[in-house]
Amino acid sequence: MKLTSQINLLNWVAVVAISRFTLLPVTGRSQDQSELIQKLLDRIEQLEKKVDVLESNRTSSVTSTPTTDTNALRELDQKIRIIDRKNELAAEVAAEKSKTTPTLTIGAGGLQASSADTNFVFGLRGVLQVDNRTFFDDGGIQGNDGFILRRARPIFQGTVFRDFDFQFTPEFGGSTVQIVDA
């Protein structure tokens, strides 16, 4: 509380001192003030002339620019329209090509080929199971190591004329060849 009262007292003293010095009668300074006022008026006149020059330059540049800007805008607009039309034509060509181009895909489901209209589809996938026996430090016994083909099943499947589906699965593993599914 004591600190705030001291700050208020200092503020009051400062206000009184400033008002005292500003309100003192000015003697002998009237001539200095009139010279200062004249200098300020001259400076204002110089600045007004500079503003007038800058405004006249700006209006002349604004009047000359629109014709060149308008022509440039028209050219850019025409170029954009040409590019848009080329993109539209390219999209149309791609759509037509996709209607007539067969597809070939390879993925988790195997190899698949289809006609563009999907009336004919052919797929190939398979199952392979092998067994390997290798003996280390067997003393060089011949025929001890072995490799056996347990299962080898290629699976052929597809669609013919959109209505007829087929699947053919032969078995090549073991000692005989047989048909597992047809």
Residue frames as qw, qx, qy, qz and C-alpha x, y, z in Angstrom:
[[0.000, 0.885, 0.465, 0.000, 0.00, 0.00, 0.00],
 [0.329, -0.776, 0.107, 0.527, 2.86, 2.36, 0.82],
 [0.423, -0.112, 0.593, 0.676, 4.46, 1.73, -2.60],
 [0.211, 0.611, 0.653, 0.396, 1.33, 2.64, -4.56],
 [0.136, -0.937, -0.261, 0.188, 0.86, 5.89, -2.63],
 [0.396, -0.579, 0.326, 0.634, 4.47, 6.84, -3.41],
 [0.359, 0.186, 0.678, 0.614, 3.91, 6.10, -7.13],
 [0.068, 0.820, 0.547, 0.154, 0.73, 8.21, -7.13],
 [0.281, -0.864, -0.027, 0.417, 2.61, 11.06, -5.43],
 [0.413, -0.310, 0.510, 0.688, 5.41, 10.86, -8.05],
 [0.272, 0.484, 0.691, 0.463, 2.86, 10.90, -10.89],
 [0.067, -0.916, -0.389, 0.074, 1.17, 13.96, -9.40],
 [0.360, -0.717, 0.195, 0.565, 4.49, 15.79, -9.03],
 [0.411, -0.011, 0.629, 0.660, 5.42, 14.98, -12.64],
 [0.172, 0.706, 0.619, 0.299, 2.10, 16.30, -13.97],
 [0.189, -0.931, -0.177, 0.259, 2.46, 19.54, -11.98],
 [0.421, -0.523, 0.373, 0.641, 6.06, 20.08, -13.18],
 [0.359, 0.237, 0.675, 0.599, 5.19, 19.48, -16.84],
 [0.064, 0.828, 0.532, 0.167, 2.17, 21.79, -16.72],
 [0.311, -0.837, -0.033, 0.450, 4.24, 24.51, -15.09],
 [0.381, -0.339, 0.489, 0.707, 6.88, 24.52, -17.79],
 [0.252, 0.392, 0.711, 0.526, 4.37, 24.42, -20.63],
 [0.056, -0.864, -0.496, -0.066, 2.23, 27.19, -19.23],
 [0.406, -0.539, 0.003, 0.738, 5.10, 29.64, -18.63],
 [0.397, 0.873, 0.101, -0.265, 4.80, 32.73, -20.81],
 [0.765, 0.157, 0.304, 0.546, 7.01, 32.51, -23.85],
 [0.032, 0.950, -0.031, -0.309, 8.93, 35.73, -24.31],
 [0.017, -0.715, 0.578, 0.392, 11.30, 36.30, -27.17],
 [0.407, -0.053, 0.890, 0.198, 10.38, 33.00, -28.72],
 [0.567, 0.620, 0.383, -0.383, 7.55, 34.19, -30.92],
 [0.346, 0.737, -0.438, -0.381, 10.02, 34.98, -33.71],
 [0.116, -0.322, 0.935, 0.098, 11.54, 31.44, -33.44],
 [0.487, 0.301, 0.779, -0.256, 8.08, 29.94, -33.56],
 [0.540, 0.715, 0.078, -0.436, 7.05, 31.89, -36.65],
 [0.202, 0.614, -0.703, -0.296, 10.24, 30.74, -38.43],
 [0.266, -0.084, 0.957, -0.075, 9.48, 27.15, -37.43],
 [0.553, 0.509, 0.534, -0.387, 5.92, 27.47, -38.68],
 [0.445, 0.737, -0.263, -0.434, 7.16, 28.84, -42.00],
 [0.026, 0.443, -0.880, -0.170, 9.64, 25.93, -42.40],
 [0.403, 0.157, 0.877, -0.209, 6.89, 23.44, -41.67],
 [0.558, 0.649, 0.253, -0.451, 4.60, 25.08, -44.22],
 [0.308, 0.674, -0.566, -0.362, 7.38, 24.93, -46.84],
 [0.149, -0.231, 0.961, 0.011, 7.96, 21.27, -46.06],
 [0.525, 0.385, 0.672, -0.353, 4.24, 20.52, -46.39],
 [0.512, 0.718, -0.091, -0.462, 4.19, 22.23, -49.78],
 [0.143, 0.535, -0.799, -0.236, 7.18, 20.13, -50.98],
 [0.300, 0.008, 0.943, -0.146, 5.49, 16.92, -49.82],
 [0.569, 0.549, 0.408, -0.456, 2.24, 17.87, -51.58],
 [0.419, 0.684, -0.424, -0.420, 4.17, 18.35, -54.84],
 [0.019, -0.330, 0.941, 0.076, 5.77, 14.90, -54.47],
 [0.454, 0.264, 0.787, -0.323, 2.36, 13.33, -53.83],
 [0.557, 0.659, 0.071, -0.501, 0.96, 15.01, -56.96],
 [0.282, 0.589, -0.692, -0.308, 3.85, 13.69, -59.08],
 [0.170, -0.125, 0.973, -0.091, 3.43, 10.16, -57.71],
 [0.525, 0.426, 0.597, -0.433, -0.34, 10.20, -58.30],
 [0.527, 0.678, -0.194, -0.475, 0.08, 11.38, -61.88],
 [0.148, 0.452, -0.862, -0.176, 2.64, 8.62, -62.53],
 [0.327, 0.069, 0.908, -0.254, 0.32, 6.02, -61.03],
 [0.584, 0.549, 0.355, -0.481, -2.67, 7.05, -63.12],
 [0.447, 0.654, -0.461, -0.400, -0.60, 7.02, -66.31],
 [0.035, 0.304, -0.951, -0.038, 0.74, 3.53, -65.56],
 [0.443, 0.243, 0.768, -0.393, -2.75, 2.29, -64.65],
 [0.596, 0.613, 0.087, -0.511, -4.21, 3.55, -67.92],
 [0.400, 0.592, -0.634, -0.295, -1.49, 1.94, -70.03],
 [0.188, -0.271, 0.933, -0.143, -1.45, -1.44, -68.24],
 [0.673, 0.205, 0.540, -0.463, -5.01, -2.72, -68.78],
 [0.714, 0.549, -0.231, -0.367, -4.65, -3.20, -72.52],
 [0.352, 0.478, -0.804, 0.038, -1.55, -5.36, -72.15],
 [0.304, -0.127, 0.832, -0.446, -3.04, -7.18, -69.14],
 [0.734, 0.312, 0.260, -0.544, -6.29, -7.81, -70.99],
 [0.667, 0.523, -0.473, -0.240, -4.45, -9.26, -73.98],
 [0.138, 0.382, -0.885, 0.228, -2.32, -11.47, -71.75],
 [0.496, 0.022, 0.674, -0.546, -5.40, -12.66, -69.86],
 [0.781, 0.405, -0.022, -0.474, -7.16, -13.51, -73.12],
 [0.516, 0.502, -0.691, -0.063, -4.13, -15.50, -74.31],
 [0.084, -0.246, 0.883, -0.390, -3.89, -17.40, -71.01],
 [0.655, 0.169, 0.441, -0.590, -7.61, -18.11, -71.04],
 [0.753, 0.465, -0.301, -0.354, -7.34, -19.50, -74.58],
 [0.324, 0.436, -0.830, 0.125, -4.40, -21.71, -73.58],
 [0.342, -0.102, 0.778, -0.518, -6.29, -23.05, -70.57],
 [0.763, 0.302, 0.180, -0.543, -9.30, -23.89, -72.75],
 [0.641, 0.494, -0.559, -0.181, -7.07, -25.73, -75.22],
 [0.095, 0.331, -0.887, 0.306, -5.44, -27.76, -72.43],
 [0.546, 0.049, 0.591, -0.592, -8.85, -28.60, -70.91],
 [0.795, 0.396, -0.097, -0.449, -10.12, -29.81, -74.28],
 [0.477, 0.469, -0.744, 0.005, -7.01, -31.96, -74.79],
 [0.175, -0.197, 0.848, -0.459, -7.57, -33.53, -71.35],
 [0.709, 0.209, 0.332, -0.586, -11.20, -34.26, -72.22],
 [0.739, 0.471, -0.384, -0.290, -10.17, -35.93, -75.49],
 [0.243, 0.412, -0.854, 0.204, -7.50, -38.00, -73.71],
 [0.426, -0.054, 0.717, -0.549, -10.09, -39.17, -71.16],
 [0.790, 0.342, 0.065, -0.504, -12.47, -40.17, -73.95],
 [0.597, 0.495, -0.624, -0.095, -9.73, -42.12, -75.74],
 [0.017, -0.308, 0.874, -0.375, -8.78, -43.89, -72.49],
 [0.628, 0.094, 0.508, -0.582, -12.42, -44.85, -71.88],
 [0.798, 0.438, -0.194, -0.367, -12.75, -46.26, -75.41],
 [0.405, 0.497, -0.762, 0.088, -9.46, -48.12, -75.10],
 [0.278, -0.218, 0.810, -0.468, -10.51, -49.71, -71.79],
 [0.784, 0.219, 0.249, -0.525, -13.63, -51.07, -73.50],
 [0.837, 0.473, -0.234, -0.146, -11.55, -52.88, -76.13],
 [0.255, 0.610, -0.711, 0.241, -8.38, -53.82, -74.25],
 [0.855, -0.261, -0.449, -0.019, -8.09, -57.21, -72.55],
 [0.326, -0.802, 0.381, -0.326, -6.65, -57.33, -69.05],
 [0.797, 0.100, -0.541, 0.249, -3.92, -59.45, -67.50],
 [0.391, -0.762, 0.283, -0.431, -3.46, -59.48, -63.73],
 [0.681, 0.087, -0.660, 0.306, -1.09, -61.31, -61.41],
 [0.341, -0.596, 0.303, -0.661, -1.84, -61.37, -57.71],
 [0.379, -0.281, 0.781, -0.409, -2.67, -63.51, -54.70],
 [0.804, 0.246, 0.380, -0.386, -5.27, -65.40, -56.74],
 [0.709, 0.043, 0.585, 0.393, -2.72, -66.35, -59.41],
 [0.089, -0.175, 0.482, 0.854, -2.55, -65.32, -63.06],
 [0.386, 0.596, 0.659, -0.247, -5.79, -64.12, -64.65],
 [0.066, -0.101, 0.473, 0.873, -6.50, -62.97, -68.20],
 [0.334, 0.588, 0.675, -0.295, -9.85, -61.67, -69.41],
 [0.296, 0.475, 0.495, 0.664, -11.33, -60.15, -72.53],
 [0.003, -0.157, 0.095, -0.983, -12.43, -56.52, -72.46],
 [0.581, -0.294, -0.228, -0.724, -16.10, -57.48, -72.22],
 [0.339, -0.327, 0.782, -0.408, -15.29, -60.28, -69.66],
 [0.883, 0.150, -0.117, -0.430, -17.04, -62.88, -71.82],
 [0.892, 0.180, -0.365, 0.198, -13.84, -64.94, -71.71],
 [0.343, -0.799, 0.422, -0.255, -11.78, -65.33, -68.53],
 [0.877, 0.130, -0.429, 0.174, -8.86, -67.66, -67.88],
 [0.388, -0.802, 0.365, -0.269, -7.12, -68.17, -64.54],
 [0.804, 0.198, -0.513, 0.225, -4.08, -70.19, -63.53],
 [0.372, -0.704, 0.459, -0.394, -3.04, -70.91, -59.97],
 [0.770, 0.162, -0.617, 0.023, -1.62, -73.93, -58.21],
 [0.724, -0.625, 0.239, -0.166, -0.62, -75.93, -55.17],
 [0.652, 0.476, -0.548, 0.219, 2.92, -77.23, -54.69],
 [0.701, -0.631, 0.281, -0.180, 4.11, -79.36, -51.78],
 [0.669, 0.479, -0.540, 0.180, 7.66, -80.74, -51.62],
 [0.800, -0.585, 0.130, -0.006, 9.58, -82.75, -49.07],
 [0.503, 0.664, -0.491, 0.254, 13.35, -82.67, -48.74],
 [0.849, -0.519, 0.072, 0.061, 15.45, -84.90, -46.53],
 [0.482, 0.689, -0.431, 0.329, 19.10, -84.11, -46.03],
 [0.853, -0.493, -0.073, 0.156, 21.41, -85.93, -43.63],
 [0.158, 0.867, -0.423, 0.210, 24.62, -84.26, -42.50],
 [0.146, -0.555, 0.795, -0.197, 27.66, -86.30, -41.43],
 [0.918, 0.034, 0.176, -0.354, 26.12, -89.52, -42.74],
 [0.612, -0.367, 0.648, 0.266, 29.47, -90.93, -43.80],
 [0.163, 0.431, -0.593, -0.660, 28.86, -90.41, -47.54],
 [0.441, 0.243, 0.861, -0.072, 26.06, -92.98, -47.93],
 [0.089, 0.015, -0.571, -0.816, 24.69, -92.81, -51.48],
 [0.364, -0.387, -0.685, -0.498, 20.91, -92.27, -51.87],
 [0.289, -0.376, -0.689, 0.548, 20.45, -91.29, -48.24],
 [0.114, 0.355, 0.124, -0.919, 19.33, -87.69, -49.09],
 [0.215, 0.426, 0.832, 0.283, 16.03, -87.30, -50.89],
 [0.208, 0.204, -0.030, -0.956, 13.67, -84.89, -52.57],
 [0.152, 0.383, 0.909, 0.063, 10.00, -85.89, -52.94],
 [0.235, -0.109, -0.246, -0.934, 7.30, -84.06, -54.85],
 [0.187, 0.247, 0.843, -0.439, 4.23, -84.66, -52.63],
 [0.371, 0.726, 0.550, -0.182, 1.72, -82.49, -54.52],
 [0.135, -0.226, 0.374, 0.890, 1.92, -80.58, -57.78],
 [0.257, 0.620, 0.740, -0.043, -1.53, -79.32, -58.75],
 [0.021, -0.027, 0.243, 0.970, -1.93, -76.63, -61.39],
 [0.245, 0.573, 0.701, -0.347, -5.48, -75.31, -61.29],
 [0.047, 0.096, 0.497, 0.861, -6.93, -74.10, -64.60],
 [0.135, 0.613, 0.706, -0.328, -10.24, -72.24, -64.34],
 [0.041, -0.107, 0.290, 0.950, -12.20, -69.81, -66.43],
 [0.461, 0.556, 0.480, -0.498, -15.35, -68.69, -68.18],
 [0.209, 0.036, 0.703, 0.678, -16.31, -69.22, -71.80],
 [0.139, -0.445, -0.562, -0.684, -19.00, -67.14, -73.50],
 [0.232, -0.381, 0.277, -0.851, -19.88, -65.56, -70.11],
 [0.792, -0.250, -0.010, -0.556, -22.22, -68.44, -69.19],
 [0.966, -0.001, -0.257, 0.038, -19.98, -71.50, -69.01],
 [0.269, -0.797, 0.513, -0.171, -17.47, -71.86, -66.18],
 [0.923, 0.137, -0.352, 0.073, -14.83, -74.57, -66.01],
 [0.352, -0.756, 0.535, -0.133, -12.15, -75.86, -63.66],
 [0.924, 0.224, -0.304, 0.064, -9.53, -78.51, -64.33],
 [0.341, -0.768, 0.511, -0.182, -7.08, -79.71, -61.65],
 [0.880, 0.200, -0.425, 0.070, -4.60, -82.51, -62.48],
 [0.649, -0.696, 0.307, -0.010, -2.27, -84.05, -59.84],
 [0.680, 0.585, -0.421, 0.134, 1.39, -84.61, -60.77],
 [0.253, -0.651, 0.622, -0.355, 2.71, -85.43, -57.31],
 [0.787, -0.196, 0.555, -0.187, 3.70, -88.86, -56.08],
 [0.365, -0.215, 0.818, 0.388, 4.21, -91.72, -58.48],
 [0.304, 0.473, 0.783, 0.266, 1.02, -91.43, -60.58],
 [0.089, 0.008, -0.162, -0.983, -0.74, -88.72, -62.55],
 [0.011, 0.520, 0.852, -0.056, -4.43, -88.30, -61.84],
 [0.104, -0.484, -0.251, -0.831, -7.24, -85.76, -62.30],
 [0.102, -0.193, -0.700, 0.680, -8.41, -84.38, -58.95],
 [0.281, 0.620, 0.463, -0.568, -11.17, -82.08, -60.23],
 [0.139, 0.050, 0.619, 0.772, -12.70, -81.48, -63.65]]
